[in-house]
């Protein structure tokens, strides 16, 4: 699966200010996702939102998916 397709799936389901997915082998992926939808949500709730956006692809096209999730404020504080 192409990283751009994963970015698209995430953006369809989550209101993202920024999403960047990368992969060296098209089965193992890393991502940075910034969304206001993460405001007030625990890390586990954020992960559930992202995994729900990826749906069945997590069991077929994506072998491993590691990501960092930030609110816009959290992300701006990293810089």
N, C-alpha and C positions, 0 to 999 in steps of 0.2 A: 504494500500500500504506500502511496506517495505521501510525504509529509504534508503537502498542500491539501490533500483530501481530508486528512485528520484535522487540520486547521479549520477547514470549511465545516466539518461536522460539529466541532466545538463551537464555532461562531453561530451556527444555526440554532443551537440550544442554549447558549450562554451569551449574555450581552458582554462581549469582550472589548476592552480598550486596547489590548495587545495580546496576540497569541503567536508564538513561534515554535514550530515543531521541527526537530532535526533527527536524522537517522543516517547511519553508515551502511546499513544492510537491508533497510526497508521492512524489518520485522521487529527491531529494537529501537525504541523512540525515546527522546527526551524533549521536554517542552517547558516553556515559561508562559503562564496564562495570567493575565491581569483583568480583573472584572469587578465591577461594583456589586455583582451578584454574590461575591464572597464576603461582603460586609456582614459582620456579626455571626459568621458561621465558623464552626470549628474546622480543624484540618480534615477530620473524617467526613464532615458534611460537604466540604469543598470537593473531596475526592469522589464522593457519591455523585455530585453534580456532573463532574467531568466523565466518570465512567458511564453514567446514564446517557450522556451525549454520544459516547462512542458505541454504545449498545452492543450488538452481536459481533462487531468487528473485534472486540476484545477476545473473543473465543475463536476467531478464524484468521483474520489478517494481521493482528497485532500480537506478537509473542510477549513483549515487555514494553511497558509504558511508564516512564518515570517523569514526574513533573513537579514544578514549583508553582504554587498558586498564591497570588497576591491581590490585595485590594489596590486601587490606584494610589492611595496614600502610602501603603506599605512599600509599593514599588518605587515611588518617588523618593522615599527615605533611603533606598539602597544606593542611590546615585550620589 
